[in-house]
Amino acid sequence: MPEKAISVLRPGATFGVGSLPHRSVSEALDFVWSSTDIPTIPSLPRRSPAEGMIAQALVGIEGVSVGQYGGISVDIAQLDVDQFITTDLLSDAYGSFEQFLATFHQRNRGVDVVKWQFVGPVTLGAQLHRLGLESSVAFPLALQAVRSHVLALEQAVADACGGITQIIMLDEPSMAEALEPGYVIGVEAVIDLISGALAAVDQQHISGVHSCSHIDWGALLATGARVLSVPVPSVNDEVAMAEMLVAASRISDLLEHGGRIAWGAVRTDGPISVSAERSWKSIVEVMCALVRAGVDPVLLRRQSFVTPACGLATHSDGVAERVFAHVRDVSIKVAEQATASRLTLGS
């Protein structure tokens, strides 16, 4: 069972989110196997634009082509929402993914959980809509593509890695935009698209949603994801804090039923601090606010992951190393607090 596989992980266990800046697949693999508790299958858009999350999802869609430098063209006459979409692991789009699988047994030292991500249907549909497709075509086609690729990649990981538990995250940077009033699809359609894509994840694995934009906790929780991957909100952002606290009872329900929150504790959208102190202070303040709102403190710490806030493709390899060092520092402190809480409460 997936719960058993992740229950043995320490509180605050770490994994990666988004893309990495490496141009070398072997160096990226060294990095993902050494930098986090849960190895994250890398995507390297600097190595090849084909590894960008939109480009990966477009592979195998008849009528859509991705150029050498990432440009996308669409032949609307050839599009078919019901077409069978193949996933070619030998294509350049999956170069890093395939190499992770090919070297898994060589590199693995007892890890029984891996994490990987794929673009979500809302973000992919939004891109197809911007390319000129009607929303009635763009979003169903996006859902079909995401489901097809997730099913294929999920099976490829199982074939290469055996019975390992997979944490499979849908990356939805466009979710906040899609939830704004007047968007081309409604809120219920947004939730249904994500839920439909998550349904492709086998029950023996763990589904999740990542969004590094403004967080609508209600919509995220409504998707049915087992892991919510979100940036730690700033306590100075009164709106963000209020929206989180309004959802406190539903966050409690998620945790009580085995769900988890992956806190994007280390920001990646500006200068990277020299220490993890500010990141640690922020996550403590947010957790304390949730506890005051009624969330169980032991569950909250025990069932939290710690990650960067977003991907690192626009940074350097050195910055990625520093970010993940901060992530590790915050993670260790979360684990220490979780242990202290259990001892204090006698659990």
C-alpha positions as CSV (number, residue, x, y, z in Angstrom):
1,M,0.0,0.0,0.0
2,P,1.3,3.5,-0.8
3,E,0.5,4.8,2.8
4,K,2.8,2.1,4.2
5,A,5.6,3.1,1.9
6,I,5.5,6.8,2.9
7,S,4.6,6.2,6.5
8,V,8.1,5.1,7.2
9,L,9.5,8.4,5.9
10,R,10.5,10.9,8.5
11,P,8.4,14.0,9.0
12,G,9.4,16.7,6.7
13,A,10.9,14.3,4.1
14,T,12.0,16.1,1.0
15,F,11.6,15.8,-2.8
16,G,12.1,18.1,-5.7
17,V,9.5,20.1,-7.7
18,G,9.6,21.3,-11.3
19,S,12.6,21.4,-13.6
20,L,16.3,21.5,-12.8
21,P,18.9,23.7,-14.5
22,H,21.4,20.9,-15.4
23,R,22.5,20.4,-18.9
24,S,24.1,17.0,-18.2
25,V,21.8,14.1,-17.5
26,S,24.4,12.2,-15.5
27,E,25.0,15.3,-13.3
28,A,21.3,15.8,-12.8
29,L,20.9,12.1,-11.8
30,D,23.8,12.4,-9.3
31,F,22.0,15.5,-7.9
32,V,18.5,14.0,-7.5
33,W,19.9,10.8,-5.8
34,S,21.9,12.9,-3.3
35,S,19.8,16.0,-2.6
36,T,16.5,14.7,-1.3
37,D,15.0,11.8,0.7
38,I,12.7,10.9,-2.1
39,P,14.5,10.9,-5.5
40,T,12.6,13.0,-8.1
41,I,12.8,12.0,-11.7
42,P,14.3,15.1,-13.4
43,S,13.2,17.2,-16.3
44,L,16.0,19.3,-17.9
45,P,14.6,21.9,-20.4
46,R,18.1,23.5,-20.6
47,R,19.5,20.2,-21.9
48,S,16.7,20.2,-24.5
49,P,13.6,22.4,-25.0
50,A,11.8,19.1,-25.7
51,E,11.9,18.4,-21.9
52,G,9.8,21.5,-21.2
53,M,6.6,20.4,-19.5
54,I,4.3,21.5,-22.3
55,A,6.6,20.0,-25.0
56,Q,6.6,16.7,-23.2
57,A,2.8,16.6,-23.1
58,L,2.5,17.3,-26.8
59,V,4.5,14.3,-27.9
60,G,2.3,11.8,-29.7
61,I,-0.6,14.2,-30.5
62,E,-1.3,14.0,-34.2
63,G,-1.5,17.5,-35.6
64,V,0.8,19.1,-33.1
65,S,4.5,19.5,-33.6
66,V,7.3,21.0,-31.4
67,G,10.2,22.6,-33.2
68,Q,13.9,22.3,-32.3
69,Y,13.8,25.3,-30.1
70,G,10.5,24.6,-28.4
71,G,8.2,26.4,-30.9
72,I,4.8,24.8,-31.2
73,S,2.6,24.5,-34.3
74,V,-0.9,23.1,-34.6
75,D,-2.7,21.7,-37.6
76,I,-6.3,21.9,-36.5
77,A,-7.5,19.8,-39.3
78,Q,-5.6,16.8,-38.0
79,L,-6.6,17.1,-34.4
80,D,-8.8,14.4,-32.9
81,V,-9.8,14.6,-29.2
82,D,-10.4,10.9,-29.1
83,Q,-7.1,9.9,-30.8
84,F,-4.8,7.4,-29.2
85,I,-1.8,9.3,-27.9
86,T,1.5,7.4,-27.6
87,T,4.3,8.1,-25.2
88,D,7.7,7.5,-26.8
89,L,10.3,7.2,-24.0
90,L,13.0,7.2,-26.5
91,S,12.1,10.6,-27.8
92,D,14.2,13.6,-26.7
93,A,11.3,14.8,-24.6
94,Y,11.9,12.0,-22.1
95,G,15.7,11.7,-22.3
96,S,16.2,12.3,-18.5
97,F,13.2,10.3,-17.5
98,E,14.4,7.3,-19.5
99,Q,17.9,7.5,-18.1
100,F,16.6,7.7,-14.6
101,L,14.8,4.4,-15.2
102,A,17.7,2.8,-17.0
103,T,20.1,3.5,-14.1
104,F,17.6,3.0,-11.2
105,H,18.9,-0.3,-9.9
106,Q,22.5,0.8,-10.3
107,R,21.9,3.9,-8.2
108,N,19.2,2.8,-5.8
109,R,20.3,2.0,-2.2
110,G,17.1,0.8,-0.6
111,V,14.7,3.7,-1.7
112,D,11.2,2.4,-2.2
113,V,9.5,5.7,-3.1
114,V,10.1,7.9,-6.2
115,K,8.4,11.1,-7.2
116,W,7.8,12.5,-10.7
117,Q,5.6,15.2,-12.1
118,F,3.7,16.0,-15.3
119,V,1.9,19.0,-16.6
120,G,-1.7,19.2,-15.5
121,P,-4.6,19.4,-18.0
122,V,-5.6,22.9,-17.0
123,T,-2.2,24.3,-17.8
124,L,-1.8,22.3,-21.0
125,G,-5.4,23.2,-22.1
126,A,-4.6,26.9,-21.5
127,Q,-1.6,26.6,-23.7
128,L,-3.5,24.9,-26.5
129,H,-6.2,27.5,-26.2
130,R,-3.6,30.3,-26.6
131,L,-2.4,28.5,-29.7
132,G,-5.8,29.0,-31.3
133,L,-7.9,26.0,-30.3
134,E,-11.4,26.5,-29.1
135,S,-11.8,25.8,-25.4
136,S,-14.2,23.0,-26.3
137,V,-11.3,21.2,-28.0
138,A,-8.3,22.5,-26.1
139,F,-9.2,21.2,-22.6
140,P,-10.6,17.8,-23.5
141,L,-7.6,17.2,-25.7
142,A,-5.3,18.3,-22.9
143,L,-7.1,15.9,-20.5
144,Q,-6.7,13.0,-23.0
145,A,-3.0,13.8,-23.5
146,V,-2.2,14.0,-19.8
147,R,-4.1,10.9,-18.9
148,S,-2.4,8.9,-21.7
149,H,1.1,10.0,-20.8
150,V,0.6,9.6,-17.0
151,L,-0.7,6.0,-17.6
152,A,2.3,5.2,-19.9
153,L,4.9,6.8,-17.6
154,E,3.4,5.2,-14.5
155,Q,3.7,1.8,-16.2
156,A,7.2,2.5,-17.4
157,V,8.4,3.3,-13.9
158,A,6.7,0.1,-12.6
159,D,8.4,-2.0,-15.3
160,A,11.8,-0.5,-14.6
161,C,11.7,-0.1,-10.8
162,G,9.5,-3.0,-9.7
163,G,6.9,-2.5,-7.0
164,I,8.2,0.9,-5.9
165,T,5.6,3.5,-4.7
166,Q,5.3,6.5,-7.1
167,I,4.3,10.0,-6.0
168,I,2.8,11.4,-9.2
169,M,2.3,15.2,-9.1
170,L,0.3,17.2,-11.7
171,D,2.0,20.6,-12.2
172,E,-0.7,23.3,-12.6
173,P,0.9,26.8,-12.7
174,S,-2.1,28.1,-14.7
175,M,-4.7,27.0,-12.1
176,A,-4.9,30.4,-10.4
177,E,-5.6,32.1,-13.7
178,A,-8.2,29.5,-14.6
179,L,-10.1,30.1,-11.4
180,E,-10.5,33.8,-12.0
181,P,-14.0,35.1,-12.9
182,G,-14.7,35.2,-16.6
183,Y,-12.2,32.5,-17.6
184,V,-13.0,30.4,-20.7
185,I,-14.0,27.4,-18.5
186,G,-15.7,27.5,-15.1
187,V,-14.4,26.5,-11.6
188,E,-16.2,23.2,-11.7
189,A,-14.6,22.4,-15.1
190,V,-11.2,23.2,-13.7
191,I,-11.7,20.8,-10.8
192,D,-13.2,18.1,-13.0
193,L,-10.2,18.3,-15.4
194,I,-7.7,17.9,-12.6
195,S,-9.7,15.1,-10.9
196,G,-10.0,13.3,-14.2
197,A,-6.3,13.4,-14.8
198,L,-5.6,12.3,-11.2
199,A,-7.8,9.3,-11.8
200,A,-5.2,7.9,-14.1
201,V,-2.9,7.3,-11.1
202,D,-3.3,3.8,-9.9
203,Q,-4.5,3.4,-6.3
204,Q,-1.2,1.7,-5.3
205,H,0.5,5.0,-6.0
206,I,0.0,8.5,-4.6
207,S,-1.5,11.4,-6.6
208,G,-0.8,15.0,-6.0
209,V,-1.2,18.6,-7.4
210,H,1.5,21.2,-7.4
211,S,0.8,24.9,-7.9
212,C,3.3,27.7,-7.2
213,S,0.9,30.5,-8.0
214,H,-1.9,31.9,-5.8
215,I,-3.5,29.1,-3.9
216,D,-7.2,28.4,-3.9
217,W,-7.3,25.8,-1.1
218,G,-10.9,24.9,-1.6
219,A,-10.3,24.1,-5.3
220,L,-7.1,22.2,-4.6
221,L,-8.8,20.1,-1.9
222,A,-11.8,19.4,-4.1
223,T,-9.6,17.7,-6.7
224,G,-9.1,14.7,-4.5
225,A,-5.3,14.8,-4.6
226,R,-3.5,13.0,-1.8
227,V,-0.6,15.5,-1.7
228,L,-1.0,19.2,-2.1
229,S,2.2,20.9,-3.1
230,V,2.1,24.6,-2.3
231,P,4.4,27.5,-1.4
232,V,4.5,28.5,2.2
233,P,2.2,31.6,2.3
234,S,3.7,34.7,3.8
235,V,2.3,35.7,7.1
236,N,2.4,39.2,5.9
237,D,-0.1,38.3,3.1
238,E,-3.3,38.7,5.0
239,V,-5.4,37.4,2.1
240,A,-3.4,34.3,1.6
241,M,-3.3,33.5,5.3
242,A,-7.0,34.1,5.6
243,E,-7.8,31.8,2.7
244,M,-5.7,29.0,4.2
245,L,-7.2,29.3,7.6
246,V,-10.8,29.2,6.2
247,A,-9.8,25.8,4.8
248,A,-8.3,24.6,8.1
249,S,-11.1,22.0,8.8
250,R,-10.7,20.5,5.3
251,I,-6.9,20.5,5.7
252,S,-7.5,18.5,8.9
253,D,-9.7,16.1,7.0
254,L,-7.0,15.6,4.4
255,L,-4.4,14.8,7.0
256,E,-6.7,12.6,9.1
257,H,-7.3,10.5,6.0
258,G,-3.6,10.0,5.2
259,G,-3.1,13.0,2.9
260,R,-0.1,15.2,3.0
261,I,1.0,18.8,2.3
262,A,4.3,19.4,0.5
263,W,5.4,22.8,1.8
264,G,7.4,24.9,-0.7
265,A,9.5,26.3,2.1
266,V,12.4,27.8,0.1
267,R,11.4,30.4,-2.4
268,T,13.0,30.3,-5.9
269,D,11.5,33.4,-7.5
270,G,14.1,35.9,-6.3
271,P,17.6,36.1,-4.6
272,I,18.4,33.0,-2.6
273,S,19.2,33.7,1.0
274,V,22.5,32.6,2.6
275,S,20.7,30.5,5.2
276,A,17.4,28.6,5.8
277,E,16.5,30.7,8.8
278,R,13.9,32.8,7.1
279,S,12.3,29.8,5.4
280,W,12.2,28.0,8.7
281,K,10.6,30.9,10.5
282,S,7.9,31.2,7.8
283,I,6.9,27.5,7.9
284,V,6.8,27.6,11.7
285,E,4.5,30.6,11.7
286,V,2.2,29.0,9.1
287,M,2.0,25.7,11.0
288,C,1.3,27.5,14.3
289,A,-1.5,29.5,12.6
290,L,-3.1,26.2,11.4
291,V,-2.7,24.6,14.8
292,R,-4.5,27.6,16.4
293,A,-7.2,27.1,13.8
294,G,-7.7,23.5,15.0
295,V,-5.3,21.4,12.9
296,D,-3.7,18.6,14.9
297,P,0.0,19.6,15.5
298,V,1.4,16.1,15.4
299,L,-0.4,15.2,12.2
300,L,0.6,18.4,10.6
301,R,4.3,17.9,11.2
302,R,4.3,14.2,10.7
303,Q,2.5,14.4,7.3
304,S,4.3,17.3,5.8
305,F,6.9,17.2,3.1
306,V,9.4,20.0,2.5
307,T,10.3,21.1,-1.0
308,P,11.5,24.2,-2.9
309,A,8.6,26.5,-3.7
310,C,9.0,26.0,-7.5
311,G,11.3,24.7,-10.2
312,L,14.9,25.9,-10.7
313,A,15.3,25.8,-14.5
314,T,16.1,29.5,-14.7
315,H,18.8,29.3,-12.0
316,S,22.3,27.8,-12.0
317,D,23.4,24.4,-10.8
318,G,25.1,26.1,-7.8
319,V,21.9,27.9,-6.8
320,A,20.0,24.6,-7.1
321,E,22.5,23.0,-4.6
322,R,22.0,25.9,-2.2
323,V,18.2,25.8,-2.4
324,F,18.2,22.1,-1.7
325,A,20.6,22.5,1.2
326,H,18.1,25.0,2.7
327,V,15.3,22.5,2.0
328,R,17.2,19.9,3.9
329,D,17.9,22.2,6.8
330,V,14.2,23.1,7.1
331,S,13.3,19.4,6.8
332,I,15.5,18.4,9.7
333,K,13.9,21.0,11.9
334,V,10.4,19.9,11.0
335,A,11.4,16.3,11.9
336,E,12.9,17.5,15.2
337,Q,9.7,19.4,16.1
338,A,7.5,16.4,15.2
339,T,9.6,14.2,17.5
340,A,9.3,16.8,20.3
341,S,5.6,17.1,19.8
342,R,5.1,13.3,20.1
343,L,7.2,13.2,23.2
344,T,5.3,16.1,24.8
345,L,1.9,14.6,24.0
346,G,3.1,11.1,24.9
347,S,2.2,9.6,21.5
